[in-house]
Amino acid sequence: MVRVPGNGNTADGMDGEEVRCGPPRPRFPELPGATTPPELNKALLDNSFPGDPVSTPNSILLAFTDCPALAAEEVSWALARSSPSAAPGPDMTPNSVWKRVQRVAPHLIQDLLAPMVAHGFHPPALKMADGIVLDKPGKPSYDSPSFFRVIVLLQTFSKILERIMNSRLSCGARVAGRLNPHQCGSLAGLSASEAVTTLTHEVRTLQMAGRKVSTLFLDIKGGFDNVYSSTLCSMLKAKAVNPYLVSWTRSFLTGRTCRL
């Protein structure tokens, strides 16, 4: 969108009038072959989250005997890293509420989460999410699901469990030496900023030595959205990851439900 000089009679009191470049951005997606809300919902979700299998949990869940008990410190740690301003999902419960619950009844959240940790299970009720559809600006048209993106709002209580289990999985991988030294992002000491610092240092070191340096960056489109739980869990098993963590990972990744 660009602004050109006008007669000064604009509705917002600013000089100039707005001229749109390209087609108008839709306020509501209109996709070919999707004439009803359920069809539109399916088209957008299939494009954003392809290949998501349906969860088929066992009728009887047994606790893992080698699963460390959930500690109160883990719950406090997860809540301390939960932003009070983060938008909640279908539960409509902001993180500030769970922080207050933790102060008033310190063991309540721990008692609720402990069975899920022990059984390596993420309940389907906690995997329901709200999706906010946003159009991508500057597209030549808006008749394809790929021209929209979905912002997923998960339930805040579910994210407490997710943060705890991710921390356990990360710690276990680090202790067992399973992390690639070139891995970066969402890991203490291996964040994106550390990767940038390392790359900058190596480039400057080679340049000071009179070497010619080239850098190649690759963007793997759709890699994050196409992680299959069966493949990932097979890799975790091969790396001797604790079975309860493998079970929870499979349970967490399958059977997710998102409403738009």
C-alpha positions as CSV (number, residue, x, y, z in Angstrom):
1,M,0.0,0.0,0.0
2,V,1.3,3.5,-0.9
3,R,0.0,6.9,0.0
4,V,-0.1,9.7,-2.7
5,P,-1.0,13.4,-2.2
6,G,-4.7,14.2,-2.2
7,N,-7.0,17.0,-1.4
8,G,-6.7,16.7,2.3
9,N,-10.3,15.4,2.8
10,T,-9.5,11.9,3.9
11,A,-11.6,10.3,6.6
12,D,-8.6,9.9,9.0
13,G,-7.7,13.6,8.8
14,M,-4.4,12.9,7.0
15,D,-3.4,14.5,3.7
16,G,-3.5,12.0,0.9
17,E,-5.5,9.0,-0.2
18,E,-4.6,5.4,-0.1
19,V,-3.9,3.5,-3.3
20,R,-3.7,-0.3,-3.1
21,C,-1.0,-2.2,-5.0
22,G,-2.3,-5.5,-6.3
23,P,-5.5,-7.2,-5.4
24,P,-7.4,-6.3,-2.2
25,R,-6.5,-8.5,0.8
26,P,-9.5,-10.5,1.8
27,R,-11.1,-10.1,5.1
28,F,-12.3,-13.8,4.9
29,P,-10.6,-16.5,2.8
30,E,-12.5,-17.5,-0.4
31,L,-10.9,-20.7,-1.7
32,P,-12.0,-22.7,-4.8
33,G,-13.8,-25.9,-3.8
34,A,-14.4,-24.6,-0.2
35,T,-17.9,-23.2,-0.2
36,T,-18.8,-24.1,3.4
37,P,-17.1,-23.3,6.7
38,P,-16.1,-27.0,7.3
39,E,-14.6,-27.2,3.8
40,L,-12.7,-24.0,4.3
41,N,-11.5,-25.1,7.7
42,K,-10.2,-28.4,6.2
43,A,-8.5,-26.8,3.3
44,L,-6.6,-24.4,5.5
45,L,-5.6,-27.0,8.1
46,D,-4.6,-29.6,5.4
47,N,-2.3,-26.9,3.9
48,S,-0.7,-25.8,7.2
49,F,-0.6,-29.2,9.0
50,P,-0.4,-31.9,6.4
51,G,-0.1,-35.6,7.3
52,D,-1.2,-35.2,10.9
53,P,-2.2,-38.7,11.9
54,V,-5.2,-39.6,14.2
55,S,-4.3,-40.5,17.7
56,T,-5.1,-44.1,18.7
57,P,-4.2,-44.4,22.4
58,N,-4.2,-47.7,24.2
59,S,-7.4,-48.5,26.2
60,I,-5.3,-49.2,29.3
61,L,-2.4,-47.0,30.1
62,L,0.3,-48.3,32.4
63,A,2.7,-46.1,34.3
64,F,6.4,-46.3,33.4
65,T,8.4,-47.6,36.3
66,D,11.6,-45.8,35.3
67,C,9.9,-42.3,34.9
68,P,11.3,-39.8,37.4
69,A,8.5,-38.3,39.6
70,L,7.4,-34.8,38.7
71,A,9.0,-32.3,41.1
72,A,7.4,-29.1,42.3
73,E,10.5,-27.2,41.1
74,E,9.8,-28.3,37.5
75,V,6.3,-26.8,37.7
76,S,7.6,-23.6,39.1
77,W,10.4,-23.4,36.5
78,A,7.8,-23.9,33.7
79,L,5.5,-21.3,35.0
80,A,8.3,-18.8,35.5
81,R,9.0,-19.1,31.8
82,S,5.4,-18.6,30.8
83,S,4.6,-15.1,29.6
84,P,1.6,-13.6,31.4
85,S,0.7,-11.7,28.2
86,A,0.6,-14.8,25.9
87,A,-2.8,-15.3,24.2
88,P,-4.6,-18.4,25.6
89,G,-6.2,-21.1,23.5
90,P,-9.7,-22.7,23.9
91,D,-9.3,-22.8,27.7
92,M,-9.3,-19.0,27.8
93,T,-7.0,-19.1,30.8
94,P,-4.0,-16.8,30.7
95,N,-0.7,-17.9,32.3
96,S,-1.2,-15.3,35.0
97,V,-4.1,-17.4,36.4
98,W,-1.9,-20.5,36.6
99,K,0.8,-18.5,38.3
100,R,-1.7,-17.4,40.9
101,V,-2.9,-20.9,41.4
102,Q,0.7,-22.0,42.0
103,R,1.0,-19.4,44.7
104,V,-2.3,-20.3,46.4
105,A,-2.1,-24.1,46.1
106,P,1.5,-25.0,45.3
107,H,0.9,-28.7,44.8
108,L,-2.4,-28.5,42.7
109,I,-0.8,-28.2,39.3
110,Q,1.9,-30.8,40.2
111,D,-0.8,-33.3,41.2
112,L,-2.7,-32.7,38.0
113,L,0.3,-33.2,35.7
114,A,2.1,-36.0,37.6
115,P,-0.1,-38.9,36.2
116,M,0.4,-37.6,32.6
117,V,4.2,-37.5,33.1
118,A,4.2,-41.0,34.7
119,H,2.2,-42.5,31.9
120,G,3.9,-40.7,29.1
121,F,0.6,-39.4,27.9
122,H,-0.8,-36.1,26.6
123,P,-4.6,-36.1,26.8
124,P,-6.6,-35.3,23.6
125,A,-8.5,-32.7,25.6
126,L,-5.3,-30.7,26.1
127,K,-4.4,-30.8,22.4
128,M,-7.4,-28.7,21.2
129,A,-6.3,-25.4,19.9
130,D,-7.6,-22.2,18.3
131,G,-6.3,-21.1,14.9
132,I,-6.2,-17.5,13.8
133,V,-6.1,-17.2,10.0
134,L,-3.9,-14.4,8.6
135,D,-3.4,-13.5,5.0
136,K,0.2,-13.1,3.7
137,P,0.6,-9.6,2.3
138,G,1.8,-8.9,-1.2
139,K,0.5,-12.1,-2.9
140,P,-0.8,-11.9,-6.5
141,S,-4.1,-13.5,-5.5
142,Y,-5.8,-15.0,-2.5
143,D,-7.4,-18.1,-4.0
144,S,-5.0,-20.7,-2.5
145,P,-4.6,-21.9,1.0
146,S,-0.8,-21.3,0.7
147,F,-1.5,-17.6,0.7
148,F,-2.7,-17.8,4.3
149,R,-1.0,-18.7,7.5
150,V,-2.5,-20.1,10.7
151,I,-1.4,-18.8,14.1
152,V,-2.1,-21.7,16.6
153,L,-3.1,-20.8,20.2
154,L,-2.6,-23.8,22.4
155,Q,-4.1,-24.2,25.8
156,T,-1.9,-22.6,28.5
157,F,-2.2,-25.6,30.8
158,S,-1.1,-27.9,28.0
159,K,2.0,-25.7,27.4
160,I,3.0,-26.1,31.0
161,L,3.2,-29.9,30.5
162,E,4.9,-29.4,27.1
163,R,7.6,-27.2,28.5
164,I,8.4,-29.7,31.3
165,M,8.6,-32.6,29.0
166,N,10.7,-30.7,26.4
167,S,13.1,-29.7,29.2
168,R,13.5,-33.4,30.3
169,L,14.0,-34.5,26.7
170,S,16.6,-31.8,26.1
171,C,18.5,-32.6,29.3
172,G,18.5,-36.3,28.5
173,A,19.8,-35.7,25.0
174,R,22.5,-33.4,26.3
175,V,23.7,-35.8,29.0
176,A,23.7,-38.7,26.5
177,G,25.6,-36.6,24.0
178,R,22.8,-36.8,21.5
179,L,22.8,-33.1,20.5
180,N,24.6,-32.2,17.3
181,P,27.2,-29.5,18.0
182,H,25.7,-27.5,15.1
183,Q,22.2,-27.6,16.5
184,C,20.8,-24.2,17.5
185,G,17.6,-22.7,18.6
186,S,15.6,-23.0,21.9
187,L,18.5,-24.6,23.6
188,A,20.6,-23.1,26.4
189,G,24.0,-22.3,25.1
190,L,23.0,-23.3,21.6
191,S,20.5,-20.6,20.8
192,A,20.2,-18.8,17.5
193,S,22.3,-15.9,18.9
194,E,25.1,-18.2,19.7
195,A,25.0,-19.6,16.2
196,V,25.3,-16.1,14.7
197,T,28.2,-15.3,17.0
198,T,30.0,-18.5,16.1
199,L,29.5,-17.9,12.4
200,T,30.7,-14.3,12.6
201,H,33.7,-15.4,14.5
202,E,34.7,-18.1,12.1
203,V,34.2,-15.8,9.1
204,R,36.3,-13.0,10.5
205,T,39.0,-15.4,11.6
206,L,39.3,-16.8,8.1
207,Q,39.3,-13.3,6.6
208,M,42.1,-12.2,8.9
209,A,44.1,-15.1,7.7
210,G,43.7,-13.9,4.1
211,R,41.2,-16.6,3.1
212,K,38.2,-16.2,0.9
213,V,35.0,-16.9,2.7
214,S,31.6,-17.9,1.3
215,T,28.4,-18.5,3.2
216,L,25.4,-20.5,2.0
217,F,22.0,-20.3,3.7
218,L,19.2,-22.8,2.9
219,D,15.6,-22.4,3.7
220,I,13.9,-25.8,3.9
221,K,10.3,-25.0,3.2
222,G,7.7,-26.9,5.1
223,G,10.2,-28.9,7.1
224,F,8.8,-28.0,10.5
225,D,5.2,-28.8,9.5
226,N,5.9,-32.2,8.1
227,V,7.4,-34.0,11.1
228,Y,5.9,-37.5,11.4
229,S,5.5,-38.8,14.9
230,S,6.3,-42.4,13.9
231,T,9.6,-41.4,12.3
232,L,10.6,-39.1,15.1
233,C,9.8,-41.7,17.8
234,S,11.7,-44.4,15.9
235,M,14.8,-42.1,15.9
236,L,14.3,-41.4,19.6
237,K,14.1,-45.1,20.3
238,A,17.3,-45.7,18.3
239,K,19.1,-43.1,20.5
240,A,18.0,-45.0,23.6
241,V,15.8,-42.1,24.9
242,N,13.7,-43.1,28.0
243,P,10.6,-44.9,26.8
244,Y,8.2,-42.6,28.8
245,L,9.5,-39.6,26.8
246,V,9.1,-41.5,23.5
247,S,5.5,-42.4,24.5
248,W,4.7,-38.8,25.5
249,T,6.2,-37.4,22.2
250,R,4.0,-39.8,20.2
251,S,1.0,-38.9,22.2
252,F,1.7,-35.2,21.9
253,L,2.2,-35.1,18.2
254,T,-0.8,-37.1,17.1
255,G,-4.5,-36.3,17.1
256,R,-4.2,-32.6,17.4
257,T,-7.4,-30.6,16.8
258,C,-7.5,-27.0,15.7
259,R,-10.6,-24.9,15.2
260,L,-10.4,-21.8,13.0
